[in-house]
Structures are given as structure tokens and as C-alpha cells.
Amino acid sequence: MGQGTTEGNVLSVEGVSLSFGGVHALRDVSFSVKEGSITSVIGPNGAGKTSLFNSISGFYKPSAGEVRFLGESVNGVPAPERARRGMARTFQNIALFKGMTVLDNIKLGRHAHLKTNALDALFYMGRARREEMELRAEIEERIIDFLEIDHIRKQSVAALSYGLQKRVELARALAMQPKILLLDEPVAGMNREETEDMARFILDVREEWGVTVLMVEHDMGLVMDLSDHVVCLNFGQMITQGLPKEVQAHPDVISAYLGSGDVAALRRQFKEGKGA
């Protein structure tokens, strides 16, 4: 069952399998994410990475195995409740409300934690007004300043570049007050400058906010630079896990990516930031 019961783990995936009809998306996947770490999940296209994220965050129900978050099983716990407990996620395809402003999109991330009742919210009175003011102050003073997006906070998301939209999605996830942040391809489609900015923010989220990070990413340069621990999947199964340099040199990882034993070629691929 892997490292699922080790003390100090924020998240443990224990023997998780997932099937769609006769297709096995995941087979007996086990690993753990230590508190304060950056853990990356890698693998070629179709390896099962997004299926794994969907199983962890509650969008899919595994056919076998267990997901434990903060020491408790979350099997059967719906995605919104997992979010309330501190599991925040970004998506491979940006999931923002394009007709809303940056600030309003970020505020939605805190929705699950608000205590306002429907009547207060409808008439914007009492507790609703106080919560709104406190939330806006926290977002502007902490999250917006942290991610350096003060200059766009009143703009419509639809008017922003792709890289800035990715940054807004990260801001919304941070507004959820996460204990673990699930990043699904956070730099996909970004240019080099945008990638470097996002890498800096990911490191600062861990260092300054104390948030544990689990990341799926194809940019191998980013993975090798940021990760404390790397898990590699192929065809829904875990090939290996360990330190980045260990995973990088593992012959099964090389075979999965290149179909050969050319270690030097794979290292060049990782160094250049090229994924599958």
C-alpha cells in the first residue's frame, strides 16, 4: 500500500484503481505527499495523470483503493466538501468565468467557507456585508499583491492573456485557503517568461504560505527544478517514485518516454523542459 500510513503525510493514495467499462485508467496506484513538499506526477500522454487528479479531488470515484487527506479517508466525500477541508485545485483547461472580473473570480474561491445565510446574501446586510468587506481586503492585500496582479484586478478575465488567466486561476485556488494545492499542468501553453514567473509563485506558495503542492506537469525542466518527490505513471500504473534525479535515470521511465535506453537523450529532454 505504499507510504500511505506514514506520519507527516498530507495526502496518501493507497492502491487506487479506476475503470471506465473495460478500460483501466488507473491500476493499484500508491504514493504519499509529505507536508510542505512539492510532489510532481509525470508520464506520457494517456498515462492516467488527470484521472488520478480527478480521483483525488472527488470528481471520479475509484473502483478500488483509498484516498486519505489529513489522515482521514475521503472515499465517498464529494468534491465540494474536499475543497472545504482544504483541497484546492486548478485545471488543465482554464475554468474561470470569462465574463467576470479578476477580483470576482478570485472571491468565488472562498465561497465554500463563507457563513452568510441566503437571506443575508440576498439583501447584502449584516454578516454578508462584513464578510464581503473582510474577504475583499484579504484578497487584495494578500493574494493579489502576492501574485502581482493588482493592475488587472478590475479587468474582465476574457480580456487577459493566457498566462495571466492561469495566474488568476491560481489566485482563486489560494482563496480557498488550501492545505494542499493540486496543480494540473500549471505552465501548459505558457512562454518562457510566464513559466519562470509561475515557477517562482509555486515555490513561494510552499515557502511563504506553507501550502503543500501536488503537481501534474509536462514541462520536465520545471518538474526537475521544483520537485522534492516525483511519481511516474504509464498506462495507469506507477512505474517508479523517488527523488527527481532517481526518477530521471530510471530505465522504465526512459523506456516510457523514449522507447529506448538512451539516458543522455532523456536528460537533455528534461533539461530543455520538453515533456511528452
Helices and strands as residue ranges (DSSP letters): E 9-20, E 23-34, E 38-42, H 49-57, E 64-69, E 72-73, H 79-85, E 87-89, H 102-108, G 111-113, H 118-123, H 127-138, I 139-144, H 145-146, G 150-152, G 157-159, H 162-174, E 180-184, H 192-209, E 212-216, H 220-226, E 229-234, E 237-242, H 244-248, H 251-258, H 263-271
